[in-house]
Amino acid sequence: MNAEVYVAGVGIISAIGNNTAENLAALASEHAGMNEITYLDTFYRNKLPVAEVKLNNENLATLSGLSNNISRTALLSTIAAQEAINDAGIENFSSLRTGFISANSVGGMDKSENFFADFLADNKKGKLRNVINHECGSVTEITADKLGIKNYVSTISTACSSSANAIFFAARMIKHNMLDVVVAGGVDALTKFTLNGFNTLMILDQQYCKPFDENRKGLNLGEGAGYVVLVSERVAHSLKKEMYCRLSGYANANDAYHQTASSPDGTGSFLAMQNALKKSGLQPNDIDYINLHGTGTQNNDIAEGTAIARLFEGKYPKMSSTKSFTGHTLGACGGIEAAFSVLSIKHGIIYPNLRLQTPMKELPFVPEIKFLQNQKVNNVLSNSFGFGGNCSSLIFSKQ
């Protein structure tokens, strides 16, 4: 139970890059991924900015080795998860007890939408292959099969905290000696359902989002996938490469305040961060960087900010929301941002909170606005706070 869990590999695909190196380059050059809608067939094209992966399904199919008839969600998942495995460089991967724990919130809904457009016009039309992988678990299974992972496969769907929950569930499986290696994180693709739903909630910004700004107006939806390869101490010691870091702390809390909003005083956010610190054995002043959940909505930023002010009590680490680059990737955000957190430790870097001009008057701290290098980054707190008050925090620590 006290054994350490290490991060051996990372894989990312997002609106700012098709792999980890491209994502890092975009973060360093402060280049955001938001733009007009290109691939999603929607009424809101030219009306709402989104952060799409800059490849069509045919391109993604080529990179993933899957058919382009498969959902965009599964294509994105497979690309990032395979990169993470390749990065880990585990030569005897197939001989170990391996798991794939992946999160998503839309499943194969992008294909289902295509089916129903044809079917509703004529109930003798519509391709059934477009609905067979509709549910969230099917996406996970497609990727797991492609990766050759069969010992343990599971799907988590808890809104925006999904990937973070997948990662710390994976850590628990390793700590309990049930698995040796787990590829954990999540994926989501843009769909008309999610775009329409968030627009109905009136929390989408018609301009590029600006998290933690006094004049923030909402979020930009994004898509992508992010995974980390977690390994046991035994596997870590057997590998030739240096581990990125440890996953030292994790916690989930649910304040159940509202179906689509956080409690104004940030109760769930506070408990998730506090308990993650307790799990890690660290104190608040040990944290060097916080990757904020930071969606850019009125409710989220004040709730998260209030919880941080309460927990850190005037001694604030550097912090930023990388959703200002990638948009809000929903079920994928915890995985993508966990990978960013791991890279922050490895390279000693802090990411900027883009477009922040006017700090929030209610908060006693201001996120970073410039890309910082040569920083001391030993411990990173990554926050993922979801609908229904489902809040999760991860802590990554240098070896």
N, C-alpha and C positions, 0 to 999 in steps of 0.2 A: 504493500500500500504506500510505502514511503519512497519507492523507486522513482527516479527521475524520468521524465518524458522529454525527448529531444525532437527538434525540427531538423529533418535531414534534407528536405527539398521543398521548393515552392513552384507554383505555376499560376500564371495570370493571363487572362485575355479580357480586355475592357475597351472602352471607347478611346482610351489614350494609347493603346498598344496591343499587338497580337501575341505578345509574349512578355516575359518578365523584364528583359533588357529594354524593350521598347517602352514599357510602362515607366521604368526608372528614368529613362531619357526624357520622357514627357514631364514627369514630376520635376526633374532638375531644371528643365527649360521653362517651367511654369506654363505649359501648353495644355489647356483644357480640352475635353472631348465633346462638349456640347455643340450642336449644330441643328440645322433644319432637318426634319424627318426625311430620310432617303429610302429606306427599305420597307418600313411598315406602311401598309395600305390603310390609310386612315383619313377621316374628315379633317383632322387637326394638322395635316401637312401644311407647312408654311404658316402655321398659327402658334404652335407650341414647340419650343426647342427640346430636344432629347439628347441623350448621350448614347448613340448607337455604336456598336462594334462596326468598324469600317470595312466589312467584308459581307458579300451576299452569301446565300446558303450554298451555292455551288463552290465558292472559294472555301467556305468552312468545311464542306464535305471533303474537299481535297486534302485539307490540313488534318482532318480527323481520321480519314480512312473509312468513313461511313457513307451511306447513301444520302444523296441530297433530298430524298423523300422523308428522311428522319426529321423530327422537330428541331428547330434552331436551338432550343434549350439543350438537347442531347449533344448537338454538334459542339456548342461552346463548352459544355462540361467535359467532353472527351479531350478536347484540345488542351485545356488547362490542366486536367488531371494527368494526362500523359506527360506534359512538360514537367510536372512536379515529380513524377516517378523517375523520369530520365535524369532530372537534376539530383535526385537522391543517390543515384548510382549504386543501387543494391544489387549486387551480382547474383545472389541466390534468392531473389525475390520470390520466385514460384515455390521454393521449398519452405518458406516461412508461413506462419499463420497470419494471413493478410485480410484486411477489411477495407471496405469503401463505405464511408458514411457521408452522404451528400444531402444538401438542402436545396429546396426550390419552392416557389409558391405558385407557379403557373403550369408546371408540367408541360405537356405537349399542346397547350391551348392554342398556340399559334397555328398549328395544323387544323385543330378542331374548328377554328374560326373560318378557315377556308372551306371546310366541308359544309358548314351550315349556311354559308353564303350561297352555295350552289343548291343545297338540299331544299332550302326554304323557297327558292325560286321555282324549283321543280323537284318534287319528292322522289323522282326516279333518277335524280342526278346526285353527284357528290361521291367522292372516293373514300370508301371505308378505311383505307389505310391511313387516312388523315385523322381518324378518331381513335384508332386502336391503342395509341400511346398517350392518350389524353391525361391520365392521372399521374400524379407527381412521382410515384414509385417506379413507374415504367421508364422514366428518363434515367433514373439512377441505375436501373438494371441494364439498360442499353450500354451505358458507359462502363459499368462493372464487367460486363461480358467482353467488351472490347479490350479492357485492361487485363483480362484473365484473372480477376479477383472473385473467388467463390466461397471463401471460408465464412465471411460475414458481410452482408450487404444490407444497408438500412437507409431510410429516407426520413428527414426531419423537416417539418413545415410549421414554423412558429412565426410567420411573418418576417420582419426585418432582423430578428435575432436568430433566424434559422441556422445560418452557417456557423455562428459562434457556438450555438448549442451542439452542432454536429462535431465541432472540434473538441469541445471539452467532454462530450460523450466518448469520443475516440480515446482521449487521454485516460478516461476511467477504465475503458476496456483493456488498455495496455497495463495500467497500474494493477488491475485485478488479475493479470497474467492470463487473459483470455485471448489476446492477440499480440503479435510481435510488431507489426507494421500496419498503420492505418492511413489511407489517403482520405483527408477530411476537409470539408469546406462546402462550397455551394455554387449554384448557378441560377440565373433567370434570364429569360429573353423578353424583349418588349412585345406586348400584345395589345390589341385594341381594347380588350377587357380591362387591363390594368390602367391604360391611359384614360379611358372613359371613366373608370371608377375613381381614380385620383382627381380627375377634373371635376367630378360631381362633388367631391369633398371640398372643392375650392381651395386646394393647397398646392396647385401648380403655378410656378412663376412663368410669366410670359417672356421674361428675359432670362439670362443666365443666372442661376441661383447664387446667393451670397450668404452662406451660413454665418450665424453669430453677428450679423450686421443689424444695427438698430432698424434699418429700413428693409429688412428681408421680407419677401413676399411669398415664399414657398419654395418647393423643391423642383428639380428637373429629374424626370425618370431616366434611368440608364439600364444597361444590360451588360452581362459579362459573366465570368466565372473565376473563382480563386480557390486554390487548394494548397494545403501544407501536407507534407508526409511526416507523420509522427512515428517515432520508433522508440523501442524500449532501450534501457541502458545497455543490455547485452548486445543488441543489434548496433547501437551507436558505437560501442567499443570495437566492433568487428569491421566497421567501415574504414576505408582508406581516407575518405574526405573528412574535413572538419565540420562539425555540426554548426548550424546557424545560431542556435540558442536553445534554451529550455522553455517549455510551457510550464511556468511555475505556479500560476494561479488561475482560477476560473470560478464563476458563480452565476447563478440565475435567480432572479426574483420576479415576482409578479404582483403588482399592486392592484390589478383588476379594476383600475379606476374607470376606464371607458373603453368601448370597442375600438376606437381609432385615435385615442389621445392619451398622452402621458399625464400623470397627476401633476398639477401645477407646481407642487413643492418637490417634485422629483423623488418621491419615496422609493419607487422601484429602482430607479437609476442609482440612488444612494446605496441601497442595500446590495445591489449587484457589485458595485465597486468596492464597498466595504468588505463584503464576504470574499471577493477575489483576493483582496489584500491579505485577509486573514489566512486564506488557504496558502498563499505564497510565503507567508512569514515576513512580509515586508511592511514597512510603515509608509504613510502617504508621501513623506519627504524622500523616499527612495525612488519614486517614479520620476523618470527623466523626460518622458514625453507621453501625452495622451492623444491617441487617434480618436477624435470625437465622433460620436454618431452623427451629430451636426447636419441635419437634413436641410435646414434653411426655413422651416416652418416656424410660425410664431410660437406654437405650443412646445414643440420639441426642444428648441434651443434654450428657452427659458427654463424648462424642467431640468434638462441636463446641466445647464449652467448653475442653477440653484443647488443641485446636488453636489457639484464639484466645489462650489464655494463653501458648502457645509462640511465636506469631507476634508478638504485641504487647508481650510482655516487660514488663509492669507499667505501660504507658502505654495505658490502655484508653479507646477512644471510647465514647460513649453507644451503647446497643444495646437491642433488644427483639425479641420474637417477636409479629408481628401475627397469627399463627395463634391467639392467645388471643382474637381477634375473629372470624376467618373460619373457624376450624377448619382442618384439613389438607385442602386441595383437590387433593391429589395432582398430576396432570399440569398443573393450572392454577396451582399455587402460585407457581412462578417468574415467571409473567406478572403475576399479581395483585400480588405483592410487588415486582416491578420497577416497576410503576405507582406503588405506594406510595412507593418510593424516589425516583422522579422528582418526585413531589409534595412529598416532604420537602425536596428542594432548592429547588423553586419557592417554597414557602411558609415555609421556615425553621422546620420543625416536626419534633418527635421524638415517636414514638408510644409509648404505655405498654405494658408487659408485664402484662396483667391478671392478677389473682388471685395474684400472687407475694407470698407471706407470709414464707417461710423460705428464705433464700438457700442455694444448694448449698454444702455445707461443703468440697467438693473444689476449688472455683473461687475465684480471688482477685478477682473482680469481681461486680457485681450489676446486672442490667438495670434500665432505668428503669421506674418504676411510675406515673408521671403524664404526661399529655399536656403537652408543652413547646412554647411558641411563642417567636418572636423569637430563634431559635437561629442560630448560624453553621453552615450546612450546605453545604459546598462539594463534598464527596466522600462518596458513600454506597456501602458494600459490601453487596451482597445475596446471601445464601447459599441454595443449593438443593441438598440432598444426598439422593440416592436409594438405593433398594434396589440390591444388588449392588456397593455402594461407588462408584456413579457420582455424583461430586460436582462441582458447578459453582458458580462465583462470578462475579458481574457487578459492575463499578464504574461508577457514574454520576458525572459531574463537571460543576460549574457552568461556563458558557461563559467 
